Structure formats: C-alpha cells, structure tokens
Amino acid sequence: SDPENGPTYSAIGQSAMDTAENTSQLVNRSNHKQVIAVEATVTSSSPFPAWSWIHGFQLTYATVLIGIVIYWTLGLIYRRRIERSSFPASDGLREVLTSIAGNRAASRVRLLTSNQIDAPVMWGVWRPTIVVPTHLAHAVHSSELRYGLAHEWSHVQRGDFAAYAFASLLKLVCFQQPLYWLMRKQLVLCQD
C-alpha cells in the first residue's frame, strides 16, 4: 500500500477481485493503469498469434523457394550421375567436333558419351561439357551426329548455359512475376 496514492493492485487482494463484478470496480486513481494492462492482456491472450495475409504470403514464398532449391538439387544429382557413368569420347567423335569447332576451340570442351541420355546435351561455363548418347556416338559418319554436335557447340559458343544459369538464379526472386516467365520462355526459344 502506498500512502500517497492509496492501495496498489497487489494490495487489493484476491477477495476483492472475487467480489467485484468486473475489473472496472477495482479501478481507483492509483491502480487504473495496472488494471487496464491486465484487462488488455487477458482479452488478447491466445495460444496462437494472429494470422494475416502477409504470413500466408511468406509461407507460400518460402515453400516455392524450397521447391525450386529441391528441383535444382535433384537436377544436379542427375547430371552428376550422368557424368560419372559417362566415358570419354572416341577419337573419331573428337575429330567430328574438331571439324565443326576448330582444333583450338574443340580442345577446351570435354566430350563424353553416355547410355543414360537420348539426345546430345551440354552444360558448364568454364569447362563446357558435351555429352553424346552412345548409340549416336558409334555412328561417326552420320549427319544426325554432326548436326547434334553442331547444335551443342553453338550453345558453347554463345554462352547459353551461363545465360540460362543466370535466369534460373533470377527465378528465386522473380518467380511470382508473369514477365519473368515470358522472358524465360523467350530465352529458351532463342537458345534453340
């Protein structure tokens, strides 16, 4: 109890709180602020925080980002599996690439063959890799092989993998923008 201001909230005691019909009967000039604070706490306390649209947006955004990262990780695992099961290309296949790209340019490209793919693929920025399907690699004099290698070499020459990797990183920030998807579609069309 405070002699200047009268009794405090804790000095009123439980019996006074029990006999009062509501908290407004307990208010006097000294404990008015304390009672209001207790009243506000009691009315707003909830076991769960208030859910707003911003929380839903954040949850959706995080879910999509996690999905994108999982998709990339699975792609890298698959690419690594292809790389490990591949073997170096034959001299005849290397000669076909050299006739298309030139000796100096073809020497910087890693050329592999694999049973796990159906069409030639390319990846890599600093050390480009072209992987040719085994069934196509055995037909060294076929026009299909020559066309496939020329196509993949054009990707190496233009730096398409770096542009596509940049667009994929941009997806983390801009996946919710419709213009991003239009730009990405145009990028893929221009690359092929």
C-alpha positions in Angstrom: 0.0 0.0 0.0 1.3 3.5 -0.9 0.3 6.3 1.5 0.2 8.9 -1.2 -1.7 7.1 -3.9 -3.7 4.6 -1.9 -3.6 0.8 -2.2 -1.9 -0.8 -5.2 -3.4 -3.6 -7.3 -1.4 -6.3 -5.5 -2.6 -4.9 -2.1 -6.3 -5.2 -3.1 -6.1 -8.9 -2.8 -7.9 -11.8 -4.4 -11.0 -11.5 -2.2 -11.7 -8.0 -3.6 -11.2 -9.3 -7.1 -13.6 -12.2 -6.4 -16.4 -9.9 -5.1 -16.1 -7.3 -7.8 -18.4 -7.9 -10.8 -15.9 -6.6 -13.3 -12.4 -5.0 -13.3 -13.8 -1.5 -13.6 -15.0 -1.7 -10.0 -11.4 -2.2 -8.9 -10.1 0.9 -10.5 -9.0 3.9 -8.5 -6.6 6.6 -9.4 -3.5 4.6 -8.3 -4.0 1.3 -10.0 -6.1 2.3 -13.0 -3.2 1.7 -15.5 -2.3 -1.7 -14.0 -5.9 -2.9 -14.3 -6.2 -1.8 -17.9 -3.0 -3.5 -18.7 -4.2 -6.8 -17.1 -7.5 -6.4 -18.8 -5.8 -6.0 -22.2 -3.6 -8.9 -21.6 -6.5 -11.2 -20.6 -8.6 -10.3 -23.6 -5.9 -10.5 -26.2 -4.0 -13.6 -25.0 -4.3 -16.5 -27.4 -2.3 -19.7 -27.7 -1.7 -18.8 -31.4 -0.6 -15.5 -32.9 -2.9 -13.6 -35.2 -2.6 -14.9 -38.8 -2.6 -12.3 -41.5 -2.3 -12.4 -45.3 1.3 -11.4 -45.1 2.1 -14.6 -43.1 0.3 -16.6 -45.8 2.3 -14.9 -48.5 5.6 -15.5 -46.6 4.8 -19.2 -46.2 3.9 -19.6 -49.8 7.0 -17.8 -50.9 9.2 -19.9 -48.7 7.5 -23.1 -49.9 8.1 -22.2 -53.6 11.8 -21.3 -52.8 12.3 -24.6 -51.1 10.7 -26.4 -54.1 13.0 -24.6 -56.5 16.1 -25.5 -54.5 15.0 -29.1 -54.3 14.4 -29.2 -58.1 17.9 -27.8 -58.7 19.4 -30.2 -56.3 17.8 -33.2 -58.0 18.9 -31.8 -61.4 22.5 -31.5 -60.2 22.4 -35.1 -58.8 21.0 -36.4 -62.1 23.7 -34.5 -64.0 26.4 -35.8 -61.7 25.1 -39.4 -62.2 25.3 -38.9 -66.0 28.8 -37.6 -65.7 30.0 -40.5 -63.5 28.5 -43.1 -65.8 29.9 -41.5 -69.0 33.2 -42.3 -70.6 35.5 -40.2 -72.8 34.5 -39.9 -76.4 36.4 -41.8 -79.1 39.0 -40.2 -81.3 36.6 -40.3 -84.3 33.9 -38.4 -82.3 36.6 -35.9 -81.2 37.5 -35.4 -84.9 33.9 -34.6 -85.8 33.8 -32.0 -83.1 37.2 -30.6 -84.2 35.9 -30.3 -87.8 32.9 -28.3 -86.6 34.5 -26.1 -83.9 38.2 -25.9 -84.9 41.1 -27.6 -83.2 41.8 -24.9 -80.5 38.1 -24.4 -79.6 37.3 -28.1 -79.5 40.3 -28.8 -77.2 38.7 -26.8 -74.4 35.4 -28.8 -74.5 35.1 -32.1 -72.5 33.4 -34.6 -74.8 31.7 -37.6 -73.2 29.4 -40.4 -74.3 26.6 -41.9 -72.1 23.9 -44.6 -72.2 21.6 -42.5 -70.0 20.6 -39.9 -72.5 18.7 -40.0 -75.8 20.0 -36.7 -77.3 23.2 -34.7 -77.0 23.3 -32.3 -74.1 25.7 -29.5 -73.0 26.5 -27.9 -69.6 29.3 -25.9 -68.0 30.6 -22.4 -68.2 34.3 -22.5 -67.5 34.8 -26.1 -68.7 32.0 -26.8 -71.2 30.9 -30.5 -71.4 29.1 -32.0 -74.3 27.6 -35.5 -73.7 26.5 -37.6 -76.7 24.3 -40.7 -76.5 26.3 -43.9 -77.1 24.1 -45.1 -79.9 24.8 -41.8 -81.8 28.5 -41.8 -80.9 29.1 -45.1 -82.7 27.7 -43.6 -86.0 30.6 -41.3 -86.5 29.8 -40.5 -90.1 26.0 -39.9 -89.6 24.5 -36.5 -90.3 22.5 -36.8 -87.2 25.6 -36.9 -85.0 27.2 -34.0 -86.9 24.0 -31.9 -86.5 23.7 -32.7 -82.8 27.4 -31.8 -82.1 27.0 -28.6 -84.2 23.9 -27.7 -82.2 25.6 -28.3 -78.8 28.7 -26.4 -80.0 26.5 -23.4 -80.8 25.4 -23.4 -77.2 29.0 -23.4 -76.0 30.0 -20.7 -78.4 27.2 -18.3 -77.4 27.5 -19.0 -73.7 23.9 -20.2 -73.4 24.5 -22.2 -70.3 25.7 -19.1 -68.4 22.6 -17.1 -69.5 20.3 -20.0 -68.5 22.0 -20.3 -65.1 21.5 -16.6 -64.5 17.9 -16.8 -65.5 17.5 -19.7 -63.1 19.0 -17.7 -60.2 16.8 -14.8 -61.1 13.8 -17.2 -60.6 14.5 -17.2 -56.8 13.5 -13.5 -56.7 11.1 -13.2 -59.7 9.2 -16.4 -59.9 5.9 -14.6 -58.9 6.3 -12.2 -61.8 4.5 -13.1 -65.1 7.0 -11.1 -67.1 9.8 -13.3 -65.8 8.1 -16.4 -67.2 7.6 -14.7 -70.6 11.3 -13.7 -70.6 12.4 -17.2 -69.7 10.3 -18.7 -72.4 11.8 -16.4 -75.0 15.3 -17.1 -73.7 14.8 -20.9 -74.2 13.3 -20.3 -77.6 16.2 -18.1 -78.7 18.7 -20.6 -77.4 17.3 -23.4 -79.5 
